[in-house]
Every structure is written in C-alpha cells, then in structure tokens.
Amino acid sequence: EMDNKTFNELNRKAEERMLLLETQKGVEYVRGSDDRLSNFKRIAAMLNLSPLQIWVVYFTKHYDYVVNYINIGEEKSYEKIESRIDDMCVYLKLLRGLIAEHKQKQEKDTCDTEKGNP
C-alpha cells in the first residue's frame, strides 16, 4: 500500500532527479544558445518539420518504452523505467514551452494579418 508520506517522498526524489536531468541535458541540447528549445528548432529546420513534430518523436521514444514495460513487466534496457518516466516529465515541460511559443507566433501572425502585414 502506498501511503501519502511514501508517495510524496517518491515524487520529491523524482523531482530532484528531473531537475538534475533538465540541467545536465539542457546544456547539451542548447549548444551555447540561450534558447532552451533550440534543439527542437534546429532539428525541425534540418528536416523541414515543426518543433512540435520533433518533440513528438523524442517523447514517443520514451512513451514506447514505458508501454512496453507495462505490457511485458520488465526492463529491456540499461536505462531504468524510472529514468524514462523522469525523461517524459521533462519533455512535458519542454512541450509547455513549445506550445507557449507556438501560441505567441499564432497571435503575432493574427495581429500582422489584421494590420495588413503579410
């Protein structure tokens, strides 16, 4: 049985791991840029896709592993299931940023169109 204290401690430790993960991987992915989402944009430009489409590919890799774990009940990789879940949580935060930028761009495009700017 998972009591509240145990559940909260489990998630507190996960949040610490995710913060470390965000910091470590964030440095790798931004390549010196101040834009935390630059990795998605850089790859999107290379492949003529949107940053949101690139996000789906990255996220789905971890999602697929979790679904496989649920279906077979065991880890089939050196990476632990908890690590994959942590990655998914970090990617959801990145998605929040991508969506915020996407909405900003849509609003700007709408304003430009209403003002008669192409």
N, C-alpha and C positions, 0 to 999 in steps of 0.2 A: 504494500500500500504506500502511495506517495503522499505523505503529509505536506502541509503548506511550508513548513520550515525546510524540509528536504528539497521540495520543488523550487523554492526561492533560492536556496544555495546552489542548486544545479544551474539555474539560469544566471545567477550572479557570476559564477565561474565561466560560463559560456560567454557572457558579455565581456569579461576581461580578455578571453581568448580572441573574441571578434575585434576588439579594439586594437589588440596587438597585430592581428591579421590585416586589418584595414591600414594600419600604419606601415607595416613591412611591405605588403603587396602594392599599396598605393604609390610608394616611392618607385617601385619597379615599373609600374604601368604608366605613370605620367611623364617619364623621361625628361625630367627637368622643367616641365611645364607647371604653371600654377593651376591649370585646369584639371581638376580631379577626374573628369570624364574624357580626357583627351585620348585615352586608349581606344575607347569605343568609336570616337570620331575619326581617328587616324585609320583604323581598320575599315570603317564604313566607307571612307573616301577611296581606299585602295580597291574595295570590292563593289563600289557603286551601290551600296546599301545604306540604310539609315542606321544611326547609332542604336536605335531601339531594336532593330533586327539583329545587330551584333550582340546586344545584351541577351536576347533570347537564346542564341547559340551557346553563350557562356553559361547561362543559368541552366539550360536544359541538360548540359553535361552532368551537372551535379544532381539535378532532379531525376535523371535517368538512373543514376547510381542508387539514389535513395529508394526509388520504386523497385529496383532490382533487389535491394537489401530486404525490403518489405516482403517481396514475393518469395525469396529463397531463404531468408532468415540468417544470412551470414555475409561477412565482408569478403569480397573477392579481390581486394587491392591492398596495397601497403597503407593506403590512407583510410583512417577510421571513419565510421559513419558520422560520428560527432563532428569531425572536421568538415565533412561535406555539408552538414546542416549549418555549421558556422559560415561556410562559404555562401550558402544560399541566403542566409540572413544579410550578409554583407552586400551581396548582389541586389537584394531587395532595396537596400538603402541607396545603392547606385541608381537603381531604376527610378526611385523617387526623384533624384537629381535630374536624370534624363527627361523624365516627364515634365518636371518644372520648366526646364529649358525649352522643351517642345511646345508647351503651352505659351511661354513667353514669345517664342517665334511666331506662333499662330496669331497671338494678339497683335504683335508688331505688323505682321503681314496684313491683318484685317484693317488696322489703322492706316497703313500705307495705301491700301486699296480704296478705302473710304476717302482718303485725301487726294486720290487720283494718281498716286505714285505706283508705277508698275512693280 
